[in-house]
Amino acid sequence: MKTRTLVLLVFALLTPSQMAWSADNAVTRFTGSESGRTPLFEMDGPWLLDWSTRNKTALPSNFEMRLYTDAGTEFVGTVAQLEGVGRGLKLFEETGSLQIELISENLVWELLIRPVDQAAAGRMRRASEGAATLEDAAVAAMRRVGEDSFSSWRPVDDRTLLLFAADETTGFRVTFADRCTGLADATALSFVTASGSKLDQYDSILLDDGTRCFFDRVMPSLFD
């Protein structure tokens, strides 16, 4: 049984000597390689987070981001959680004094944060959500799974992935519309947050070689 492993690290607020950042009217940039929290940053409207990681060593790597509001006191949700390198772009509506907490093991990371106007944010939402009808919403729901609804996984082949709850008798059978080449031999997977959805819902996986495979259907299942 393959399991998704989370690495627990001691957090510290990174000082200016440990973290690089720059800001102008367009972009706020944070870079680093350690675990900790960014300095507080202010947003008064919708904004985009463009994040990426790259290997620091040849050792196994883990990465996680968590968003906080109210000057870093109110947890909003997990933005990303993966083993290995990756990149993502996500639109946020949270405003005020914000902070991002990072778990980083053997990785170098970069966060680019920029505000967008309401019109642009609306276009992005419509593009990602497709001005969903009730039927569209039902289909989208069938292609997502909550991050806390499974604790381990096992590929059946390049089209099917089993997700097991903690009791290992219940879970989900995930199918892919297109062949997820390499899944059958995968020893590590990165679960990717669904675009335009809650932070705790996944709609795809990322393989070690960067291949992203989107869920076609997530079916609750009982396992022997």
C-alpha positions as CSV (number, residue, x, y, z in Angstrom):
1,M,0.0,0.0,0.0
2,K,1.5,3.3,-1.0
3,T,0.8,6.2,1.3
4,R,0.9,10.0,1.0
5,T,3.5,11.1,3.5
6,L,3.4,14.4,5.3
7,V,6.6,15.7,6.9
8,L,6.3,17.6,10.1
9,L,8.8,20.4,10.6
10,V,9.4,23.2,13.1
11,F,8.1,26.5,11.9
12,A,9.7,29.9,12.4
13,L,8.9,33.3,11.1
14,L,11.6,33.9,8.4
15,T,13.7,37.0,8.9
16,P,14.8,39.3,6.1
17,S,18.2,37.6,6.0
18,Q,16.5,34.2,5.4
19,M,13.9,35.3,2.8
20,A,14.2,37.6,-0.2
21,W,11.2,39.7,-1.2
22,S,10.6,42.7,-3.5
23,A,7.5,44.8,-4.0
24,D,6.3,47.3,-6.5
25,N,2.9,48.4,-7.7
26,A,2.5,45.1,-9.6
27,V,4.2,42.2,-8.0
28,T,5.2,41.0,-4.5
29,R,7.9,38.3,-4.6
30,F,9.0,35.9,-1.9
31,T,11.7,33.3,-2.4
32,G,13.5,30.9,-0.1
33,S,14.3,27.3,0.7
34,E,13.3,27.0,4.4
35,S,10.1,26.3,6.2
36,G,8.3,29.2,7.8
37,R,6.0,32.1,7.2
38,T,6.2,35.0,4.8
39,P,6.1,38.6,6.1
40,L,2.5,39.9,6.2
41,F,1.3,41.4,2.9
42,E,-1.8,43.5,2.3
43,M,-4.5,42.9,-0.4
44,D,-7.6,45.0,-0.9
45,G,-9.1,43.1,-3.8
46,P,-8.7,39.8,-5.8
47,W,-5.1,38.7,-6.3
48,L,-3.2,35.9,-8.1
49,L,-0.6,33.6,-6.5
50,D,1.9,32.2,-9.0
51,W,4.1,29.6,-7.2
52,S,6.9,27.3,-8.2
53,T,9.4,25.0,-6.7
54,R,12.7,23.5,-7.9
55,N,15.0,20.8,-6.4
56,K,17.6,21.9,-3.9
57,T,19.3,18.5,-3.7
58,A,18.7,15.0,-5.1
59,L,17.0,14.0,-1.8
60,P,13.3,13.4,-1.6
61,S,11.4,16.6,-1.3
62,N,8.0,17.9,0.1
63,F,6.2,21.1,-0.2
64,E,3.1,22.6,1.4
65,M,1.5,26.1,1.5
66,R,-1.2,27.4,3.9
67,L,-3.0,30.7,3.7
68,Y,-3.8,32.8,6.7
69,T,-5.8,36.1,7.1
70,D,-6.3,38.5,10.0
71,A,-2.5,39.2,10.3
72,G,-1.7,35.6,10.2
73,T,-4.1,34.4,12.9
74,E,-7.0,32.9,10.8
75,F,-6.4,29.7,8.9
76,V,-8.1,29.8,5.4
77,G,-6.9,26.5,3.9
78,T,-4.1,24.5,2.2
79,V,-3.1,26.1,-1.1
80,A,-0.8,23.3,-2.3
81,Q,0.5,20.0,-0.9
82,L,2.9,17.8,-3.0
83,E,6.0,15.6,-3.0
84,G,8.5,16.8,-5.5
85,V,8.6,19.9,-7.7
86,G,5.6,21.7,-9.1
87,R,4.0,25.0,-10.1
88,G,0.5,26.5,-9.8
89,L,-1.5,29.6,-10.4
90,K,-4.6,30.4,-8.3
91,L,-7.0,33.3,-7.9
92,F,-7.9,34.5,-4.4
93,E,-10.6,36.7,-3.0
94,E,-9.3,37.0,0.6
95,T,-8.3,40.6,1.5
96,G,-6.7,42.4,4.4
97,S,-3.4,41.5,6.1
98,L,-2.4,38.1,4.8
99,Q,0.4,35.6,5.4
100,I,1.5,32.3,3.8
101,E,3.0,29.5,5.8
102,L,5.4,27.1,3.9
103,I,6.7,23.6,4.6
104,S,9.8,23.1,2.4
105,E,12.1,20.1,2.4
106,N,15.0,20.0,0.0
107,L,13.4,22.6,-2.3
108,V,13.8,26.2,-3.4
109,W,10.5,28.0,-3.8
110,E,9.2,31.2,-5.3
111,L,5.9,33.0,-4.7
112,L,4.8,35.8,-7.1
113,I,1.7,37.8,-5.8
114,R,0.0,40.4,-7.9
115,P,-3.4,42.2,-7.6
116,V,-6.0,41.9,-10.3
117,D,-9.0,44.1,-10.9
118,Q,-12.5,42.8,-10.5
119,A,-13.2,42.6,-14.2
120,A,-10.1,40.5,-14.8
121,A,-11.0,38.3,-11.8
122,G,-14.5,37.8,-13.2
123,R,-13.1,36.7,-16.5
124,M,-10.8,34.2,-14.8
125,R,-13.6,32.8,-12.7
126,R,-15.8,32.4,-15.8
127,A,-13.0,30.8,-17.8
128,S,-12.2,28.3,-15.0
129,E,-15.8,27.6,-14.0
130,G,-17.5,28.0,-17.3
131,A,-20.5,29.9,-15.9
132,A,-21.6,26.6,-14.5
133,T,-25.2,25.3,-14.7
134,L,-26.5,22.9,-12.1
135,E,-25.5,20.1,-14.4
136,D,-22.0,21.5,-14.9
137,A,-21.6,21.8,-11.1
138,A,-22.7,18.2,-10.6
139,V,-20.1,17.0,-13.2
140,A,-17.4,19.1,-11.6
141,A,-18.3,17.6,-8.2
142,M,-17.8,14.2,-9.6
143,R,-14.3,15.1,-10.6
144,R,-13.1,16.3,-7.1
145,V,-12.1,14.7,-3.9
146,G,-11.5,16.3,-0.5
147,E,-8.0,16.3,0.9
148,D,-9.1,14.8,4.2
149,S,-11.2,12.0,2.7
150,F,-8.4,9.6,2.1
151,S,-5.1,8.6,3.7
152,S,-3.4,6.3,1.2
153,W,-3.5,5.4,-2.5
154,R,-2.8,2.6,-5.0
155,P,-2.8,2.7,-8.8
156,V,-4.6,-0.1,-10.6
157,D,-3.4,0.9,-14.1
158,D,-2.8,4.1,-16.1
159,R,-6.5,4.9,-16.0
160,T,-7.6,4.0,-12.5
161,L,-6.4,5.1,-9.0
162,L,-7.8,3.8,-5.7
163,L,-7.9,6.2,-2.7
164,F,-8.3,4.6,0.7
165,A,-9.7,6.1,3.9
166,A,-7.9,5.4,7.2
167,D,-9.9,2.2,7.7
168,E,-8.7,0.9,4.3
169,T,-12.1,-0.6,3.6
170,T,-13.8,2.6,2.2
171,G,-12.6,5.2,-0.2
172,F,-12.8,6.2,-3.8
173,R,-12.1,4.8,-7.3
174,V,-10.8,7.6,-9.5
175,T,-10.8,7.2,-13.3
176,F,-9.1,9.3,-15.9
177,A,-10.6,10.3,-19.2
178,D,-7.2,10.1,-20.8
179,R,-4.5,7.6,-20.1
180,C,-2.2,8.8,-17.2
181,T,1.0,7.4,-18.6
182,G,3.3,6.4,-15.8
183,L,0.7,6.2,-13.0
184,A,0.9,2.4,-12.8
185,D,4.6,2.6,-11.8
186,A,4.4,5.7,-9.7
187,T,5.8,5.6,-6.2
188,A,4.9,9.2,-5.3
189,L,2.0,11.5,-6.4
190,S,1.3,15.2,-5.9
191,F,-2.4,16.0,-5.4
192,V,-3.4,19.3,-7.1
193,T,-6.1,21.7,-6.0
194,A,-9.0,22.2,-8.4
195,S,-8.9,25.5,-10.1
196,G,-11.6,27.8,-9.0
197,S,-12.7,25.5,-6.1
198,K,-12.1,25.3,-2.4
199,L,-8.5,24.9,-1.3
200,D,-9.2,21.5,0.2
201,Q,-10.5,19.8,-3.0
202,Y,-8.3,18.0,-5.6
203,D,-9.2,17.4,-9.2
204,S,-5.9,16.1,-10.6
205,I,-2.5,14.5,-9.8
206,L,1.0,15.4,-10.8
207,L,3.5,12.7,-11.5
208,D,7.3,12.9,-10.8
209,D,8.0,13.8,-14.4
210,G,5.6,16.8,-14.3
211,T,2.7,15.0,-16.1
212,R,-0.7,16.3,-14.8
213,C,-3.6,13.9,-15.0
214,F,-7.1,15.2,-14.4
215,F,-9.8,13.1,-12.7
216,D,-12.8,12.2,-14.9
217,R,-14.9,10.6,-12.2
218,V,-14.5,10.0,-8.4
219,M,-16.7,7.2,-7.2
220,P,-17.2,6.3,-3.5
221,S,-16.2,2.6,-3.1
222,L,-16.0,-0.3,-0.7
223,F,-12.9,-2.4,-0.7
224,D,-12.4,-6.0,0.3
